Amino acid sequence: MDIQLNYRIALSKFRLSNHRLNIELGRYNNVLKENCICNVCQQLNNTNVIDCEYHAFFKCAKYNTVRQMYLFNWYIHGTEAQYFYALLFIQNTKHYKKCIFVYVSTYECY
């Protein structure tokens, strides 16, 4: 399978909430949203932050290295919702590094 195809599939699955973040796992197990906390941030910072897509992309320490490697500077520093949506809704294949970030963070970091 084409490696870029793998990245695009990963991004599509992420858009459809087909991932292993606690927010999605909690939906399947009837866990309240406020109890779907990020285990990494709880252990490192003793904070209870919801482990959602936005948190994984912009805040979670677990993905710092991957984030710095594959996302452009304006994504690393711009953490507003507009950047998150721009990241998820890629129209141009030149921006495949965003797909790599999704692929690596959702499939290789677990």
C-alpha positions as CSV (number, residue, x, y, z in Angstrom):
1,M,0.0,0.0,0.0
2,D,1.2,3.5,-0.9
3,I,2.7,5.1,2.2
4,Q,0.9,8.4,1.5
5,L,-2.3,6.4,1.2
6,N,-1.6,5.1,4.8
7,Y,-1.3,8.7,6.0
8,R,-4.5,9.7,4.3
9,I,-6.3,6.8,5.7
10,A,-5.1,7.6,9.2
11,L,-6.3,11.2,8.8
12,S,-9.7,10.0,7.6
13,K,-10.1,7.6,10.5
14,F,-9.1,10.4,12.9
15,R,-11.7,12.7,11.4
16,L,-14.3,10.0,11.9
17,S,-13.3,9.5,15.6
18,N,-11.8,6.1,14.8
19,H,-8.9,6.4,17.2
20,R,-7.8,5.4,20.7
21,L,-7.9,8.6,22.6
22,N,-9.8,8.4,25.9
23,I,-12.6,10.6,24.7
24,E,-13.5,8.0,22.1
25,L,-12.8,5.0,24.3
26,G,-15.1,6.5,26.9
27,R,-17.9,6.8,24.4
28,Y,-17.8,3.1,23.8
29,N,-17.7,2.3,27.5
30,N,-20.3,4.9,28.7
31,V,-17.8,6.9,30.6
32,L,-18.7,10.5,31.3
33,K,-16.7,13.0,29.2
34,E,-15.2,14.7,32.2
35,N,-13.7,11.3,33.3
36,C,-12.0,10.7,30.0
37,I,-8.7,12.3,31.2
38,C,-5.3,12.1,29.6
39,N,-3.2,9.6,31.5
40,V,0.1,11.2,30.4
41,C,-0.8,14.7,31.6
42,Q,-2.2,13.3,34.8
43,Q,1.0,11.5,35.6
44,L,3.4,14.2,34.4
45,N,1.6,17.4,35.6
46,N,-1.0,16.0,38.0
47,T,-3.7,17.7,35.9
48,N,-7.1,16.3,34.8
49,V,-7.4,17.3,31.2
50,I,-9.8,15.6,28.8
51,D,-8.0,13.4,26.4
52,C,-9.6,14.7,23.2
53,E,-8.4,15.4,19.7
54,Y,-7.6,19.0,20.3
55,H,-5.6,18.2,23.4
56,A,-3.6,15.5,21.6
57,F,-2.8,17.8,18.7
58,F,-1.7,20.9,20.6
59,K,-1.2,20.3,24.3
60,C,-0.3,16.7,25.3
61,A,3.3,16.2,26.3
62,K,3.2,12.6,24.8
63,Y,3.2,14.1,21.3
64,N,5.7,16.9,21.7
65,T,8.4,15.3,19.7
66,V,6.1,14.1,16.9
67,R,4.4,17.5,16.9
68,Q,7.7,19.3,16.4
69,M,8.9,16.9,13.7
70,Y,5.8,17.0,11.5
71,L,3.7,20.1,12.1
72,F,4.6,23.5,10.7
73,N,5.5,26.3,13.0
74,W,2.2,28.0,12.7
75,Y,0.5,24.9,14.0
76,I,2.9,24.5,16.9
77,H,2.3,28.0,18.1
78,G,-1.2,28.6,16.9
79,T,-3.5,26.5,19.1
80,E,-6.8,28.1,18.3
81,A,-9.7,26.1,16.9
82,Q,-9.2,27.5,13.4
83,Y,-5.8,25.9,13.2
84,F,-7.2,22.6,14.4
85,Y,-9.9,22.6,11.7
86,A,-7.3,23.6,9.1
87,L,-5.2,20.7,10.2
88,L,-7.9,18.1,9.9
89,F,-9.4,19.4,6.6
90,I,-6.5,19.2,4.3
91,Q,-7.3,19.9,0.7
92,N,-3.8,19.9,-0.8
93,T,-1.6,16.8,-0.9
94,K,1.5,19.1,-0.4
95,H,0.6,19.2,3.3
96,Y,1.1,15.5,3.8
97,K,3.2,16.2,6.9
98,K,0.0,16.8,8.8
99,C,-1.2,13.4,7.7
100,I,2.1,11.9,9.0
101,F,1.6,13.5,12.3
102,V,-1.9,12.0,12.6
103,Y,-0.5,8.6,11.5
104,V,2.4,8.6,13.9
105,S,0.5,10.0,16.9
106,T,-2.5,7.7,16.5
107,Y,-0.8,4.5,15.4
108,E,2.8,4.5,16.6
109,C,2.5,6.2,20.0
110,Y,0.1,3.7,21.6
